[in-house]
Amino acid sequence: MNEFEVVARPRTGLGTNASRRLRRTGKIPAILYGGGKDPMPLSLEENRIRKQVENEAFASHVLSVKIEGEESQAVLKSVHRDPATERVIHLDFQRISASSEIHMRVPLHFVNEEDCPGKRAGGIVTHLLVEVEVGCLPKDLPEYIEVDMESLDVGDSVHLSELDVPEGVHVMTLVHNPDNDQPVVSVQHPQKLVIEPGDEEEGFEESQTSGPATEAEEG
């Protein structure tokens, strides 16, 4: 099975009831839109598409959508799940053109985290972002962006502008506002409760003098 090939059939029945009937037969409704063409409702085999969606790379690759012998290049724009069961219930695909820029969210992969000086010194690693939106031509779309933490010490962080993105790829947050250079990951000092000498004894004495009132006091 090609992980990036989506086999679909046109879907005629529309609406909530039709979608429910479709799901009861082991299929999932979907939509293919964009590219200057009319939106096309689709039907997908649930077992196949569920396995594909589980693959992280499926959401950040150019996909080949095959519909009765015709093929379209597309990207996965959204996955709708049942809030109670997490079952995939609908997918949205967007047609793309090789010559037109696309905007996609791609995952961040953090490497050398366990070996970075900050963590080895007891610092707390905080992942502030786990994905970023990028803009690029389809041929330049990265599967993920690697964040190397090898040199991070306590108090250090990696910002959007420091990400090592491939040539032809730009981070959309910085395109919209270059000053919005958000941190992606940081290593912080562990928070410690500092108890001054004598605090424990004073607390114990206060607990003894402010204990439960006697019957005489209550009266």
N, C-alpha and C positions, 0 to 999 in steps of 0.2 A: 504494500500500500504506500503510495506516494503521500508523505505527510503534508505536502503543500498543494495537493490536487483535490479540489472539492467537486464531487460528482453530485449534480442536482437535477431536479426535474421541475418544469413549470408547475405552478400551483394555481388552480382556478378558484377554489373555494376561499373566500376571504371573510374576515370578521372573527370575533372571539369564539363563537360556537364551532365554526369550521376549523379553527386552529386546535381546539380541544379534541375534536374528532380525529384530526390528523395525528395528534400526539398519541392517541389511544391505539393507533396502528403502528407505532414504533418509528414515527417520523417527526421531524421538527420543522416548523415553518421558518422561512428566512426571506430576506429581501436583498436584491442587488440593484444599486442605484448609481447615479452619477455618469460621468463620461459623455454628457450631452444626449443621453438616451432616456427613455421612459423607465421608471422603476419596474423591476420584474419580480413578482412574488415567486418564491422557490420552495421546494420540498426536499429535505435532506434525510438520509438514513441516520437515525439517532445513534446506533452503536458505533458507526464509523466516525461521525463528526464528534461524538463525545471523546473518543480516544485522541482525535486530532487537537481538540481544544485543550486537553490536558498537557499537551506539549507547549511549553512556554514560547518556543520559536514560532509557533503557528500564528501568534498575534503580531509578530514583527517581521514577517516575510511577505513578499509578493506571492500571491496565490493564483493558481490556475483554476478558474471556475468553469467546469464543463457542463453544458446544458444541451443534451440531445445532439451531440456532434459539434456544437459551436463552443468556442473557447474565449473567455474573457480574462484579462489580467485584473486582479482586484486585491484589496487589502481588507482585513477584518477590522471593522470600526467599533463594534460593540457586541457583547454577549449578554443576553438577558437570562437570569436564572430565577427559579422558583425560590422565594425567600425562606420557605420552610424546609425544602429538601435539597436546595442547591442544584437541582436538576436543570440542565440547559433547556430553555423553552423557546428561544428565538435568537437568530443571529442577523446582523446587518453587515453587508459587504458593499464596498465602494469601488466602482470601476476606476482604473487609473490609466494614464497615458505615459509612455516612456519619456516623453519630452516635457511633461508637466510636473512641477514640484508637488510632493505630498507631505502632509504633516501626520506624524505617527508618534505614539508613545512607545518607547523602548525601555526594557528593564535595565537596571544597573546591577552589575556583578562586582561584589566587593572581594578583593583578593589580598592575601597576606595579612588578614585581620588578626589572626591569632599570634602572629609573630611581630606585630608592630610594637615599638618601644613603649608606647603609651599603655597598651593593654597589659604588656608584661610587667609594667610598673604598678598595676592595679587600677588603671583608669577605666572609666565606663564608656564604651563605644555606643554612640547613638546614631542610627540611620535616620536622617531627617527626610530623605527622599529615597524611594525605591525604583522610580522610573522618571524619565524626562521626555518631554515632547520635542521632537526634532523635525527639521525641514530639510528635504533633499530630493533629488531625482530618485525614481524607483530603483535604479541600478546601484545606488549608493546607500540604500537603507541598511543600517547595521542590525544584526540580530540582537545585540546588546552592547552596552558601553561598560568597559572595565574601569573600576576605580581601585588603583593600587594604593594600599594603606601601609606599605612597608616602612615608610619613614615617619609616620605620624607618632608624635609624642603627646604626653598629657598637655591639654590646652590647644592642640592643633586641630585644624579642620580642613576639609577640601570643599571648595566652592564650585559653582557651575562653570565659571570661567577657567577653572583648572582642569576640567574634564578633558581627557585625550580622545576627542571625537575624530572620526575618519575625515579625510579630505572630501569636500563637497557637502558636508553635514554641518548644520548649525543648530544651536539650542534656541528654541523659540522664545523662551522666557527672556533671554538676553537680546534677542532681536526686537522684541516689543519694548523692552526697557533695559538698556545696558547697565543701569544702576541697580537693578534688582538681582544682584549677584548672590543668590541664596547659598547657604552652606548645604552640602549634600550629606556629609558625615562628619562627626566630631568625636574627639576623645576628651572626656571631662574628668575633673578631679572627683573622686568618690566623696559623697557627702558623709561626714562623720559627726556623731553627737559628742561634743566635747564636754566632759564633766569636770568642773573645777574641784580641786582637793577640798574635802570637807562637805561637799554638797550632799553626798549620800547620808552622812551622819545627821546633817541638819534636817533632811527630809524625813529621816526615821524619827527624830525627836518631835517634829511637828505632827507626825501621824499619831504619836503617843498622847500628846497634849490635846489634840483635837479629835479624840476618839468618840465613840457613841456616848450620848448624854446618859447620866444615871437617872433612875426613876425620880429621885428628889429634884433633880434639875428640870426634868420634864414637867413635874408638877408645879 
